Structure formats: structure tokens, C-alpha cells
Amino acid sequence: MLYQAYVPGASNSTAKKKIVYLTLVTESDAEIMSAQGLAALRRERMMRLCQEAQAQGALLGYEDLVQLLLSSLSTLKRDLRLLRNQGQSVPLYRKRQRSLLPRQIGIEKRAEAESTP
């Protein structure tokens, strides 16, 4: 399957995408499904898709995995957390987090106000 994935290193405002080849179904999927169940199959596919995209110089994001695996965002985040807790690295595109600076400044000012007599 052809799919557009994020190119790592691009800023969020100019996030670039490139076309990658992804394998949605493999011969081993039926064995995994019968032996370990649907959740294990979903995690296996998630790892495979993310690794295939990374090998082609791109990364999949959460929204990509939601579309490709037909699962909810909360389910995918739970699966990612489980995989990471098992020591597996999941290459995934993440938008940069907001700066915590304004919040930190507010905390520092409040601490200063409380400490001055």
C-alpha cells in the first residue's frame, strides 16, 4: 500500500510528507491472531508499519495509525505504552510539545511572592 508519512526533522508548521510503501497484511498475521488474539495482532501491525516507514526515511503519526489500524487513539496510546514498557522502541512522529515556559514563570513568581515577607 502507498501512504504519505511525515519526514522527520521538519518543523511543525512546515511538516513535510513523503510516499512510503507499507504492508498492512502479512502471512503471519493469521497465526498471530489465532495464537495471541486481536490486541497482539494490532500491536504487531503497529510495529511493522512504523518500522517500514522509518526504513524509508519517514515516520507515521498517531492520526496515521488510527486510520491504518482502524482503532481509536486511546487504544493506540495504550498499545504504545505497553510496547515501550516491554522495552520495544516504536518510531513515531510526534508534534513538538508546547513550551512550558509561561507556566514555569508563573510558578516561580508565585514562589517568590510566598517567600517574601
Secondary structure as UniProt FT lines:
FT   STRAND          2..6
FT   TURN            8..9
FT   HELIX           12..14
FT   STRAND          17..21
FT   HELIX           28..36
FT   HELIX           38..55
FT   TURN            56..57
FT   HELIX           62..69
FT   HELIX           73..85
FT   TURN            86..87
FT   HELIX           101..115
//
